[in-house]
Amino acid sequence: MKKNYPARITEFILLPFVGQEAPAPLRRRVGRNQPVLIDILLLTAVSRIFLGNWIVNHQPS
């Protein structure tokens, strides 16, 4: 990085699932491996509203 260059976040990637490598207590607490579609759409919309001015790249996965 150049000197006096402000570090910043350039990308926000949503990973709304619990992977198979996650600890068993976490997977049991969540109760499913895949997200609910409406929850992901809501999370994506809210993150764009709140973070849109600072982080321009939003990538739902």
Buried (B, 14 or more C-beta within 10 A) or exposed (E): EEEEEEEEEEEBEBEBBBEEEEEEEEBEEEEEEEBEEEEBEEBBEEBBEEEEEEBEEBEBE
